[in-house]
Amino acid sequence: MSTLDDLAERIERLVLRHEELKRTNALLEHQLAAVTQERDQLRARLSTARQRVDALLERIPAPAAAESHLPSE
């Protein structure tokens, strides 16, 4: 009978552990979704910032290469 009681106790512990792991997994999936969404938003912001910087760089006039190498008189 002791073996049967031990087995029943182990099964109960396994069921409890399984439920705990399911809750932990659900929490981790929720955290992963939040972090993935944050990452995607940051990538979009980075892309927008790069486009703005590129547009500003295009507005900067290029220095005349010949003028910068002429000696001052």
N, C-alpha and C positions, 0 to 999 in steps of 0.2 A: 504494500500500500504506500509505503514511503516513496518508492520510485514514481508512482503515479502522482503523488502530491508534489514531488520535486518537478516533474514534467509540467504539471499544471501551473506551478509558480513561474517556471521559466517561460512558459507560453504567455502568461500575463505580463511579465517584464518585457518580452519581445513586442507584444501588442502596444504597450505604453511607449516603448522606444520608437516603434514605427510611427505612432501618432506624433510624437515629439519631432521626429525627423521630417514628417510631412509638413508640420507647422514651420519648422526652420526652413525647409525648401521653399515654401510659399513666400516667406519673408525675403529670402534671398532672391527669388524671382522678381519680387516687387522692387527690391533695391536695384537689381540689374536693369530693369525697365527704366527706372528713374535716372540712373547713371547714363544709360544709352541715350535717353532723350536729352539729357544735359550735354552729352558729347556732341550730338547732332546739332543742337542749338549753337554750341561754341564753334563748331566747324562752319556753320552758316555765317556767324558773326565774323569769323576769320576771313572767309571768302569775301564778304562785303568790305571789310577793312582793306584787304589786298586790292580790291577793285578801286577803292578810293585813293589809295596810295599810288597805284599805277596811273590813275587819271591825273593826280597832282604832278607826278613826275613828267607826264607828257606835256603839261603846261609850262614847265620850266624851260626857258630857252637854252639851247645848247650854246656853250661858249665858242666863240670863233677860234679855231685852233691856230690859225695863222697869226691872229692878234696877240695871243698869249705868248708866242715865241719871239716876237720882235723885241729887239733891245730898245730901251728908252733913250730918246735923244734929247 
